[in-house]
């Protein structure tokens, strides 16, 4: 005789399995049971036991364990990708509940590139603190691409062009790349000048870029012109490049958010105003499976507002 269906037992089993999914996904992301346990705030033994139960229940080896690391099997990798989607959707549901009923609290751990971090993220954090005084922030400003999972960061702001990763990314804005220089030089060139006129100008190169000297300018949908510039100075930080241009060392190509105030104040001028360069994206990146506290969504709302104000500024 078959056993009668018990909804309470079924619900308890489903909840336990969901917990095991989260434990398993954390182990894959962290690369070890010890690191996963630290992030989850539980013991290593609990994580190990729950993942082992998952493997026994489905009679499948999900992880290859060695003395130095833990990595997913082929079946484990496929299972992880499905777990990531499930946990991501669950997180969005929790975010919605917290947005309706829970006030953000705690310390927001985030990272941003130096130039965008100084120009936009720092004032956005100040606004975030005014709106949500129960929250604080721990901001790491760095031009190095930090792994949110490895560094235990809740939110990473990325600027430019994203590479594929297992992280969840949301585009929150965009920026223009702008050729800038001394206003007197802009007057000498004139608005009708084309990219061929700048090839001989002293150029301050941003050496963190993949190709800091090769640029393709566009005018309209069909006209393009590639130029190779000559560097008189190379600097590995955007704000350093900006300071060199301000000091008269040469011209350079910089993101609009870095030069916005200098252009508005007349300290710098845009060269070749009728030509444009490829626009880049501004992205909010979070771990794919981690449950996000309400403070992350709250800060992103503030940051998006700042982006809208910046891009619509006169």
Rosetta silent file (secondary structure, phi, psi, omega in degrees, C-alpha in Angstrom):
SEQUENCE: XXXXXXXXXXXXXXXXXXXXXXXXXXXXXXXXXXXXXXXXXXXXXXXXXXXXXXXXXXXXXXXXXXXXXXXXXXXXXXXXXXXXXXXXXXXXXXXXXXXXXXXXXXXXXXXXXXXXXXXXXXXXXXXXXXXXXXXXXXXXXXXXXXXXXXXXXXXXXXXXXXXXXXXXXXXXXXXXXXXXXXXXXXXXXXXXXXXXXXXXXXXXXXXXXXXXXXXXXXXXXXXXXXXXXXXXXXXXXXXXXXXXXXXXXXXXXXXXXXXXXXXXXXXXXXXXXXXXXXXXXXXXXXXXXXXXXXXXXXXXXXXXXXXXXXXXXX
SCORE:     score description
SCORE:     0.000 S_00000001
   1 L     0.000  130.930 -177.245    0.000    0.000    0.000 S_00000001
   2 L   -73.279  151.151 -178.817    1.426    3.374   -1.019 S_00000001
   3 L   -75.752  137.041 -179.196    2.152    5.958    1.626 S_00000001
   4 L   -66.025  145.169  178.893   -0.356    8.804    1.845 S_00000001
   5 L   -70.797  128.928  179.517    0.807   12.209    0.666 S_00000001
   6 L  -116.915  107.502 -175.610    1.646   14.499    3.561 S_00000001
   7 H   -62.061  -32.706  179.691    1.841   18.174    2.494 S_00000001
   8 H   -66.685  -43.290  178.892    3.746   19.195    5.626 S_00000001
   9 H   -65.422  -40.035  179.800    6.441   16.598    5.032 S_00000001
  10 H   -62.653  -43.933 -179.898    6.624   17.538    1.366 S_00000001
  11 H   -63.494  -43.294  179.233    7.022   21.246    2.187 S_00000001
  12 H   -62.044  -41.077  178.431    9.744   20.536    4.751 S_00000001
  13 H   -63.807  -40.852  179.386   11.617   18.396    2.218 S_00000001
  14 H   -64.322  -41.598  179.518   11.366   21.133   -0.441 S_00000001
  15 H   -63.635  -43.053  178.459   12.678   23.772    1.972 S_00000001
  16 H   -62.820  -39.982  178.426   15.613   21.548    2.925 S_00000001
  17 H   -65.329  -37.596  177.009   16.404   20.952   -0.731 S_00000001
  18 H   -63.661  -39.608  176.065   16.349   24.698   -1.418 S_00000001
  19 H   -61.957  -42.127 -179.926   18.817   25.207    1.413 S_00000001
  20 H   -64.457  -35.873  175.705   21.037   22.518   -0.064 S_00000001
  21 H   -59.306  -45.435 -179.228   20.919   24.261   -3.441 S_00000001
  22 H   -65.085  -41.142  178.510   22.156   27.449   -1.806 S_00000001
  23 H   -63.578  -46.289 -179.379   24.900   25.590    0.093 S_00000001
  24 H   -61.293  -46.230 -179.305   26.012   23.758   -3.044 S_00000001
  25 H   -62.046  -38.717  179.277   26.053   26.963   -5.149 S_00000001
  26 H   -64.870  -38.517  178.243   28.075   28.769   -2.480 S_00000001
  27 H   -63.643  -43.361  179.368   30.677   25.962   -2.473 S_00000001
  28 H   -61.682  -44.986 -178.190   31.034   26.180   -6.260 S_00000001
  29 H   -68.330  -40.279 -176.278   31.443   29.973   -6.131 S_00000001
  30 H   -80.656  -25.675  179.808   33.823   29.963   -3.166 S_00000001
  31 L    82.927    4.134  177.347   35.884   26.988   -4.359 S_00000001
  32 L  -162.986  156.315  177.238   35.980   25.356   -0.921 S_00000001
  33 H   -70.221  -36.373 -178.312   33.716   24.200    1.890 S_00000001
  34 H   -63.282  -48.168 -179.451   35.581   26.359    4.406 S_00000001
  35 H   -66.459  -38.764  178.803   35.083   29.596    2.462 S_00000001
  36 H   -62.872  -43.050 -179.953   31.450   28.745    1.711 S_00000001
  37 H   -62.436  -39.626  179.869   30.745   28.098    5.383 S_00000001
  38 H   -63.465  -40.393  179.953   32.314   31.442    6.347 S_00000001
  39 H   -70.060  -36.095 -178.713   30.103   33.304    3.893 S_00000001
  40 H   -80.649  -15.702 -179.395   26.970   31.454    4.980 S_00000001
  41 L    75.328   28.218  177.351   27.748   31.932    8.674 S_00000001
  42 L  -130.405  178.223 -177.366   27.517   28.213    9.492 S_00000001
  43 L   -80.829  155.786  176.433   30.033   25.444   10.161 S_00000001
  44 H   -60.212  -37.919 -177.971   31.983   23.639    7.474 S_00000001
  45 H   -61.442  -40.198 -179.999   30.567   20.320    8.720 S_00000001
  46 H   -64.438  -45.362 -179.922   26.978   21.461    8.074 S_00000001
  47 H   -61.000  -47.959 -178.359   27.773   22.567    4.528 S_00000001
  48 H   -61.043  -43.959 -178.824   29.634   19.331    3.770 S_00000001
  49 H   -64.823  -41.728 -177.443   26.877   17.146    5.216 S_00000001
  50 H   -69.113  -38.899  177.367   24.095   18.926    3.327 S_00000001
  51 H   -67.593  -39.536  177.918   25.897   18.762   -0.020 S_00000001
  52 H   -62.713  -38.751  176.705   26.668   15.081    0.585 S_00000001
  53 H   -63.329  -38.147  177.943   22.966   14.429    1.278 S_00000001
  54 H   -61.942  -43.998  179.826   22.125   16.140   -2.000 S_00000001
  55 H   -65.962  -42.226 -179.475   24.517   13.835   -3.862 S_00000001
  56 H   -66.334  -41.946 -176.864   23.201   10.721   -2.108 S_00000001
  57 H   -61.597  -37.992 -177.329   19.561   11.611   -2.688 S_00000001
  58 H  -104.350    4.912  175.547   20.075   12.001   -6.439 S_00000001
  59 L    51.155   46.925 -178.416   22.854    9.397   -6.707 S_00000001
  60 L  -139.882  134.476  174.561   25.092   11.859   -8.585 S_00000001
  61 L   -82.707  117.089 -177.236   28.590   13.150   -7.871 S_00000001
  62 L   -98.564  -27.804 -175.584   28.371   16.925   -8.043 S_00000001
  63 E  -130.717  141.665  171.122   31.787   17.920   -6.695 S_00000001
  64 E   -99.801  118.184 -175.910   35.329   16.619   -7.039 S_00000001
  65 E  -102.516  128.599  171.994   37.068   17.102   -3.700 S_00000001
  66 L  -125.579  176.560  179.915   40.864   17.335   -3.362 S_00000001
  67 L   -68.711  -21.074 -175.356   43.073   18.480   -0.496 S_00000001
  68 L  -106.101  -26.374 -175.301   43.521   21.878   -2.164 S_00000001
  69 L  -156.997  171.460  175.315   40.236   22.680   -3.866 S_00000001
  70 E  -129.682  129.709  179.138   36.705   21.667   -4.724 S_00000001
  71 E  -136.366  151.044 -177.800   35.427   21.833   -8.298 S_00000001
  72 E   -76.402  146.753  169.678   32.163   20.759   -9.919 S_00000001
  73 L   -73.576  179.091  177.177   31.860   17.713  -12.134 S_00000001
  74 H   -60.554  -43.856  177.485   30.213   18.068  -15.535 S_00000001
  75 H   -65.906  -36.972  179.100   26.890   17.187  -13.937 S_00000001
  76 H   -65.295  -38.411  178.863   27.687   19.553  -11.055 S_00000001
  77 H   -65.363  -43.998  178.522   28.389   22.451  -13.415 S_00000001
  78 H   -63.459  -41.199  179.613   25.078   21.961  -15.233 S_00000001
  79 H   -65.491  -39.443  179.246   23.275   21.654  -11.898 S_00000001
  80 H   -60.890  -42.963 -178.418   24.992   24.822  -10.598 S_00000001
  81 H   -62.342  -37.126  177.066   23.806   26.858  -13.590 S_00000001
  82 H   -71.949  -38.230  176.212   20.219   25.818  -12.905 S_00000001
  83 H   -58.971  -42.829 -177.903   20.666   26.525   -9.188 S_00000001
  84 H   -59.449  -41.726  179.230   21.920   30.008  -10.024 S_00000001
  85 H   -66.018  -43.701 -178.857   18.761   30.784  -11.991 S_00000001
  86 H   -62.542  -47.722 -177.292   16.493   29.420   -9.263 S_00000001
  87 H   -68.645  -32.913  177.180   18.262   31.297   -6.476 S_00000001
  88 H   -64.076  -44.029  178.699   18.379   34.488   -8.542 S_00000001
  89 H   -65.457  -37.606  177.230   14.606   34.389   -9.021 S_00000001
  90 H   -63.456  -40.180  179.350   14.139   33.690   -5.328 S_00000001
  91 H   -62.258  -41.848  179.193   16.326   36.681   -4.515 S_00000001
  92 H   -62.204  -36.727  177.398   14.224   38.942   -6.724 S_00000001
  93 H   -65.595  -43.827  178.031   11.124   37.780   -4.858 S_00000001
  94 H   -64.985  -38.865  177.852   12.755   38.530   -1.484 S_00000001
  95 H   -58.845  -40.653  179.131   13.946   41.909   -2.780 S_00000001
  96 H   -63.534  -41.706  177.606   10.365   42.751   -3.648 S_00000001
  97 H   -64.312  -43.973 -178.957    9.174   41.858   -0.165 S_00000001
  98 H   -66.534  -35.729  179.026   11.958   43.835    1.487 S_00000001
  99 H   -63.835  -32.623 -179.063   11.272   46.787   -0.780 S_00000001
 100 H   -82.178  -35.154 -167.299    7.661   46.796    0.382 S_00000001
 101 H  -124.887  -20.165 -172.502    8.124   46.045    4.062 S_00000001
 102 L  -112.438  130.248  174.957   11.747   46.199    5.194 S_00000001
 103 L   -79.802  135.579  179.117   13.875   49.308    5.736 S_00000001
 104 L   -61.639  140.650  177.280   17.476   48.854    4.535 S_00000001
 105 L  -142.022  169.725  171.977   20.040   48.397    7.292 S_00000001
 106 E    88.318 -175.260 -176.328   23.678   47.396    7.740 S_00000001
 107 E   -96.688  121.766  176.237   26.931   48.057    5.888 S_00000001
 108 E   -83.596  120.695  179.535   26.861   48.051    2.078 S_00000001
 109 E  -101.622  116.411 -176.018   30.101   46.522    0.742 S_00000001
 110 E  -144.779  164.412  177.297   30.833   47.726   -2.791 S_00000001
 111 E  -136.444  153.229  179.732   33.619   48.520   -5.246 S_00000001
 112 E  -153.789  154.664  174.652   33.924   50.950   -8.171 S_00000001
 113 L   -62.823  155.881 -172.397   36.610   52.174  -10.576 S_00000001
 114 H   -59.205  -49.512 -173.999   38.588   55.143   -9.343 S_00000001
 115 H   -67.730  -50.959 -179.989   37.298   57.767  -11.784 S_00000001
 116 H   -68.414  -34.910  178.544   33.615   56.815  -11.726 S_00000001
 117 H   -60.388  -46.039  179.834   33.805   56.045   -8.018 S_00000001
 118 H   -68.663  -45.515 -172.310   35.034   59.550   -7.167 S_00000001
 119 H   -73.666  -35.448 -170.439   32.797   61.390   -9.638 S_00000001
 120 H  -124.788  -47.418 -172.571   29.506   59.532   -9.140 S_00000001
 121 H   -67.222  -42.473 -178.603   29.517   56.710   -6.577 S_00000001
 122 H   -60.868  -50.020  176.702   30.825   58.744   -3.622 S_00000001
 123 H   -64.640  -30.541  176.569   28.153   61.485   -3.887 S_00000001
 124 H   -66.121  -37.094  177.052   25.526   58.785   -4.479 S_00000001
 125 H   -64.060  -40.548  177.910   26.621   57.101   -1.244 S_00000001
 126 H   -59.473  -42.695  177.321   26.234   60.411    0.605 S_00000001
 127 H   -65.305  -41.435  177.391   22.662   60.672   -0.708 S_00000001
 128 H   -57.865  -42.758  179.680   22.048   57.016    0.190 S_00000001
 129 H   -67.271  -35.649  178.205   23.147   57.707    3.768 S_00000001
 130 H   -65.563  -37.653 -179.087   20.841   60.717    4.025 S_00000001
 131 H   -78.401  -33.705 -174.614   17.871   58.619    2.947 S_00000001
 132 L  -128.697   77.865 -175.531   18.774   55.511    4.937 S_00000001
 133 L   -64.710  -15.399  176.914   20.638   56.547    8.098 S_00000001
 134 L   -79.008   -2.900 -179.559   20.572   52.965    9.419 S_00000001
 135 E  -106.970  150.306  169.251   22.965   52.020    6.581 S_00000001
 136 E  -124.539 -177.123 -179.830   26.692   52.555    6.180 S_00000001
 137 E  -145.065  142.780  174.253   29.033   51.808    3.303 S_00000001
 138 E  -121.823   98.710 -173.942   32.440   50.198    2.830 S_00000001
 139 E  -102.179  126.366  172.530   33.670   51.349   -0.606 S_00000001
 140 E  -104.033  112.123  178.582   36.769   49.952   -2.310 S_00000001
 141 E   -96.322  116.527 -175.847   37.867   52.317   -5.086 S_00000001
 142 L  -157.302  140.824  174.408   40.161   50.477   -7.472 S_00000001
 143 L   -82.834   -4.304  172.644   40.821   50.242  -11.209 S_00000001
 144 L   -78.835  144.027  178.301   41.488   46.521  -10.708 S_00000001
 145 L   -82.625  104.831 -178.171   38.544   44.254  -11.498 S_00000001
 146 L   -88.851  141.371  178.175   37.721   42.691   -8.136 S_00000001
 147 L   -83.323  115.187 -178.337   35.766   39.452   -7.888 S_00000001
 148 H   -58.101  -36.200 -178.999   32.691   40.117   -5.692 S_00000001
 149 H   -68.486  -47.852 -177.759   32.525   36.485   -4.586 S_00000001
 150 H   -64.850  -39.434 -174.852   36.195   36.223   -3.681 S_00000001
 151 H   -94.908    5.149  179.513   36.301   39.603   -1.900 S_00000001
 152 L    56.780   48.713 -179.966   32.891   39.236   -0.203 S_00000001
 153 L  -105.247  133.553 -177.787   31.554   42.328   -1.998 S_00000001
 154 L   -80.022  -28.396 -174.555   27.795   42.797   -2.341 S_00000001
 155 E  -149.416  129.728  175.354   27.929   45.135   -5.340 S_00000001
 156 E  -119.690  128.893  175.240   30.560   45.920   -7.985 S_00000001
 157 E   -95.623  123.084 -179.952   30.202   48.863  -10.350 S_00000001
 158 E  -116.075  139.956 -177.753   31.872   48.149  -13.707 S_00000001
 159 E  -123.574  128.826  177.847   32.490   50.743  -16.414 S_00000001
 160 E   123.820 -123.138 -175.193   33.189   49.933  -20.055 S_00000001
 161 L  -128.334  118.878 -175.008   32.576   46.616  -21.788 S_00000001
 162 L   -75.883  145.128  167.867   31.758   43.509  -19.749 S_00000001
 163 L   -97.810  160.005  179.754   33.317   40.111  -20.325 S_00000001
 164 L   -63.509  141.468  176.351   31.294   36.946  -19.769 S_00000001
 165 L  -157.751  174.375  176.790   31.208   35.713  -16.179 S_00000001
 166 L   -85.995   12.415 -177.912   29.027   33.805  -13.766 S_00000001
 167 L   -94.026  159.481  178.670   27.966   37.089  -12.174 S_00000001
 168 E   -95.016  128.005 -176.085   24.656   38.893  -12.595 S_00000001
 169 E  -123.092  139.483  175.846   24.946   42.266  -14.359 S_00000001
 170 E  -127.847  124.471  177.835   22.443   45.075  -14.771 S_00000001
 171 E   -76.165  122.314 -177.311   23.144   48.013  -17.083 S_00000001
 172 E  -112.288   -5.856 -179.790   22.355   51.205  -15.175 S_00000001
 173 E   179.190 -173.684  178.517   23.741   53.816  -17.556 S_00000001
 174 E  -147.363  168.674  178.180   26.196   54.672  -20.294 S_00000001
 175 E  -144.591  154.543  173.876   28.973   57.161  -20.981 S_00000001
 176 L   -95.181  151.976  168.670   30.595   58.870  -23.935 S_00000001
 177 E   -99.114  130.433 -169.141   34.312   58.928  -24.650 S_00000001
 178 E  -126.220  131.039  172.854   35.371   62.499  -25.321 S_00000001
 179 E   -82.932  119.826 -175.649   38.493   63.982  -26.931 S_00000001
 180 E  -128.957  157.439  177.995   39.457   66.978  -24.772 S_00000001
 181 E  -169.096 -168.543 -179.381   42.210   69.549  -24.622 S_00000001
 182 L   -64.039  138.687  179.917   43.046   73.182  -23.993 S_00000001
 183 H   -58.046  -33.053  179.105   40.274   75.597  -25.108 S_00000001
 184 H   -65.170  -37.445  177.874   42.801   77.587  -27.161 S_00000001
 185 H   -65.695  -40.037  178.293   43.678   74.446  -29.122 S_00000001
 186 H   -60.847  -39.976  179.009   39.992   73.788  -29.778 S_00000001
 187 H   -65.912  -39.668  179.421   39.661   77.292  -31.173 S_00000001
 188 H   -65.084  -41.244 -179.415   42.693   76.789  -33.450 S_00000001
 189 H   -68.178  -41.812 -176.960   41.360   73.483  -34.785 S_00000001
 190 L    83.000  157.718 -176.604   37.855   74.784  -35.362 S_00000001
 191 L   -70.485  -20.279 -176.283   34.620   72.805  -35.270 S_00000001
 192 L   -86.263   -4.054 -176.985   35.040   71.575  -38.853 S_00000001
 193 L   -64.554  148.403  178.015   38.314   69.716  -38.170 S_00000001
 194 L  -108.938  173.923 -177.930   38.408   65.962  -38.738 S_00000001
 195 H   -57.498  -27.317  179.837   40.304   63.140  -36.969 S_00000001
 196 H   -62.573  -22.896 -177.749   43.224   63.452  -39.435 S_00000001
 197 H   -76.354  -15.066 -174.554   44.057   66.820  -37.839 S_00000001
 198 H  -101.963   -5.050 -175.608   44.828   65.329  -34.409 S_00000001
 199 L   -59.033  -31.885 -178.068   47.268   62.582  -35.393 S_00000001
 200 L   -93.218   -0.022 -178.410   50.257   64.878  -34.792 S_00000001
 201 L   -76.911  148.270  174.659   49.052   66.384  -31.501 S_00000001
 202 E   -63.865  128.170 -172.534   50.773   65.446  -28.207 S_00000001
 203 E  -120.508  132.803  175.618   48.593   62.737  -26.675 S_00000001
 204 E   -95.979  113.146 -173.529   48.347   61.625  -23.046 S_00000001
 205 E   -93.050  139.573  174.361   47.605   57.876  -23.149 S_00000001
 206 E   -92.384  102.499 -170.413   45.656   55.951  -20.532 S_00000001
 207 L   -75.166   -3.109  174.974   47.758   52.793  -20.302 S_00000001
 208 L   -79.649  -12.023  179.489   45.073   50.760  -18.502 S_00000001
 209 L   -80.134  153.425 -177.824   43.195   50.564  -21.819 S_00000001
 210 L   -63.641  -42.531  178.081   43.720   47.635  -24.168 S_00000001
 211 L  -135.408   85.070 -172.746   44.695   49.896  -27.086 S_00000001
 212 L   -73.131  -10.645 -175.952   45.258   53.426  -25.741 S_00000001
 213 L  -110.886  -16.942 -179.422   46.536   54.865  -29.051 S_00000001
 214 E   -99.368  120.941 -176.822   44.198   53.397  -31.689 S_00000001
 215 E  -136.143  145.945  176.945   40.798   55.092  -31.997 S_00000001
 216 E  -119.066  116.988  179.401   37.963   55.060  -34.541 S_00000001
 217 E   -94.689  147.103  178.972   35.855   58.209  -34.843 S_00000001
 218 E  -125.446  146.251  171.833   32.373   58.242  -36.379 S_00000001
 219 E  -134.240  110.776 -173.889   30.266   60.987  -37.915 S_00000001
 220 L    74.661 -164.228 -174.520   26.724   59.936  -38.605 S_00000001
 221 L   -84.924  -23.403 -169.706   25.839   56.345  -39.395 S_00000001
 222 L  -112.889  -23.973 -171.570   28.176   55.714  -42.326 S_00000001
 223 E   -94.007  124.360  177.460   31.350   57.809  -41.952 S_00000001
 224 E  -134.152  150.283  177.124   34.265   56.425  -39.911 S_00000001
 225 E  -146.527  121.283  178.901   37.919   57.349  -39.623 S_00000001
 226 E   -92.608  140.014  178.080   40.593   55.425  -37.706 S_00000001
 227 E  -133.577  151.137  173.806   43.622   57.256  -36.296 S_00000001
 228 E  -115.806  117.567 -175.229   46.794   56.194  -34.512 S_00000001
 229 L   -94.385  160.659 -178.428   47.906   58.762  -31.968 S_00000001
 230 E  -109.996  121.069 -176.400   51.417   59.403  -30.608 S_00000001
 231 E   -84.182  127.081  170.276   51.839   59.293  -26.839 S_00000001
 232 E   -96.941  -14.072 -177.557   54.056   61.879  -25.165 S_00000001
 233 E  -155.439  136.036  176.476   52.966   60.594  -21.758 S_00000001
 234 E  -120.756  131.157 -179.545   51.458   57.333  -20.498 S_00000001
 235 E  -135.884  138.794 -174.547   49.598   57.142  -17.181 S_00000001
 236 L   -96.391   28.070  176.680   47.808   54.102  -15.724 S_00000001
 237 L  -147.539  133.809 -176.099   44.965   56.003  -14.035 S_00000001
 238 H   -60.079  -43.133 -179.001   42.150   57.994  -15.626 S_00000001
 239 H   -68.462  -28.025  173.996   42.290   60.805  -13.075 S_00000001
 240 H   -67.685  -41.397  176.036   46.049   61.062  -13.624 S_00000001
 241 H   -60.717  -44.983  179.623   45.459   61.463  -17.360 S_00000001
 242 H   -59.404  -44.173 -179.012   42.875   64.148  -16.637 S_00000001
 243 H   -64.234  -36.471  178.108   45.288   66.053  -14.398 S_00000001
 244 H   -65.728  -40.355  178.203   47.979   65.935  -17.103 S_00000001
 245 H   -66.755  -41.423  176.336   45.555   67.363  -19.686 S_00000001
 246 H   -58.227  -36.746 -177.761   44.513   70.088  -17.247 S_00000001
 247 L   -80.495   -2.135  176.487   48.213   70.969  -16.812 S_00000001
 248 L    89.912   17.709 -178.298   48.665   71.340  -20.569 S_00000001
 249 L   -73.549  -19.098 -179.103   50.652   68.163  -21.247 S_00000001
 250 L   159.508 -166.499  177.123   48.535   67.301  -24.280 S_00000001
 251 E  -102.918  164.632  175.790   45.133   66.100  -25.402 S_00000001
 252 E  -160.178  170.137  176.481   43.421   62.857  -24.424 S_00000001
 253 E  -109.733  122.417 -173.580   40.255   60.806  -24.672 S_00000001
 254 E  -135.909  155.603  177.430   38.381   60.529  -21.382 S_00000001
 255 E   -67.371  147.640 -175.022   34.933   59.391  -20.175 S_00000001
 256 H   -60.841  -33.693 -178.402   32.344   62.156  -20.020 S_00000001
 257 H   -67.461  -22.691  179.269   31.729   61.720  -16.284 S_00000001
 258 H   -81.184  -27.624 -174.110   35.422   62.521  -15.607 S_00000001
 259 H  -111.190    1.987 -173.089   35.491   65.749  -17.655 S_00000001
 260 H   -55.459  -47.457 -176.833   31.921   66.995  -17.225 S_00000001
 261 H   -70.956  -36.566  178.537   32.751   69.722  -14.702 S_00000001
 262 H   -66.740  -37.631  177.395   35.878   70.874  -16.559 S_00000001
 263 H   -67.968  -43.485 -179.842   33.910   71.219  -19.800 S_00000001
 264 H   -64.561  -34.564 -178.442   31.078   73.075  -18.061 S_00000001
 265 L   -87.437   -1.580  178.081   33.557   75.415  -16.349 S_00000001
 266 L    78.607    7.979  178.901   35.529   76.146  -19.536 S_00000001
 267 L   -74.938  -30.265  174.969   38.795   74.706  -18.190 S_00000001
 268 L  -128.578  163.049  177.466   38.816   72.130  -20.992 S_00000001
 269 E  -131.774  151.731  176.403   37.131   71.998  -24.395 S_00000001
 270 E   -82.834  126.471  176.630   35.809   69.184  -26.521 S_00000001
 271 L   -92.923  150.416 -178.425   37.802   68.690  -29.719 S_00000001
 272 L    51.679   57.916 -173.810   36.132   67.407  -32.900 S_00000001
 273 L   -63.692  -18.278 -179.363   32.609   68.043  -31.514 S_00000001
 274 L   -93.620    2.760  177.865   30.920   66.624  -34.616 S_00000001
 275 L  -115.157  149.331 -178.546   32.717   63.287  -34.320 S_00000001
 276 E  -131.427  164.066  176.276   32.041   60.581  -31.727 S_00000001
 277 L  -119.039  165.635 -179.679   33.631   57.457  -30.287 S_00000001
 278 L   -55.337  135.001  175.398   32.058   54.194  -29.124 S_00000001
 279 L   -81.936  151.484  177.944   29.938   54.632  -25.998 S_00000001
 280 E  -113.498  166.417 -179.387   30.523   52.376  -23.003 S_00000001
 281 E  -103.228  158.004  173.025   28.180   50.907  -20.417 S_00000001
 282 E  -118.354  124.316 -169.768   27.922   51.324  -16.654 S_00000001
 283 E  -126.146  144.225  169.270   26.938   48.104  -14.915 S_00000001
 284 E  -101.430  120.643 -174.495   25.918   46.931  -11.470 S_00000001
 285 E  -116.537  130.147  178.292   27.377   43.457  -10.916 S_00000001
 286 E  -134.073  155.360  174.896   26.350   41.100   -8.116 S_00000001
 287 L   -57.370  142.492 -171.763   27.010   37.430   -7.330 S_00000001
 288 L   -68.022  -31.053 -171.199   24.490   35.268   -9.152 S_00000001
 289 L  -115.309   -7.238 -175.165   23.257   33.224   -6.220 S_00000001
 290 L   -76.009  137.054  176.360   23.800   35.269   -3.095 S_00000001
 291 L   -72.164  122.146 -174.909   20.724   36.564   -1.325 S_00000001
 292 L   -90.624  135.246  173.483   20.993   40.332   -1.465 S_00000001
 293 L   -72.430  164.746 -176.343   19.966   42.507    1.475 S_00000001
 294 H   -61.850  -26.568 -176.859   17.570   45.396    0.889 S_00000001
 295 H   -63.612  -28.568  179.895   20.412   47.938    1.086 S_00000001
 296 H   -66.692  -50.621  178.855   21.784   46.774   -2.286 S_00000001
 297 H   -62.820  -38.466 -179.290   18.536   47.448   -4.151 S_00000001
 298 H   -64.681  -43.110  179.640   18.058   50.723   -2.247 S_00000001
 299 H   -66.963  -39.687  179.473   21.514   51.998   -3.186 S_00000001
 300 H   -60.964  -37.087  176.817   21.069   51.006   -6.828 S_00000001
 301 H   -61.364  -41.609  178.325   17.887   53.077   -6.972 S_00000001
 302 H   -66.286  -43.876 -177.851   19.841   56.093   -5.698 S_00000001
 303 H   -64.083  -39.580  177.783   22.718   55.479   -8.113 S_00000001
 304 H   -62.678  -38.734  176.506   20.355   55.220  -11.093 S_00000001
 305 H   -61.345  -43.800  178.644   18.853   58.571  -10.087 S_00000001
 306 H   -63.271  -38.291  177.566   22.342   60.122  -10.009 S_00000001
 307 H   -62.868  -42.421  179.854   23.082   58.664  -13.430 S_00000001
 308 H   -64.307  -41.766  178.529   19.915   60.195  -14.861 S_00000001
 309 H   -63.729  -42.036 -177.491   20.769   63.598  -13.381 S_00000001
 310 H   -64.504  -45.630 -175.537   24.326   63.401  -14.722 S_00000001
 311 H   -74.807  -17.430  178.301   23.356   62.438  -18.261 S_00000001
 312 L  -104.890    8.004  178.429   20.631   65.107  -18.410 S_00000001
 313 L   -68.243  144.411 -179.280   22.766   67.864  -16.951 S_00000001
 314 L   -68.294    0.000    0.000   23.081   70.918  -19.228 S_00000001
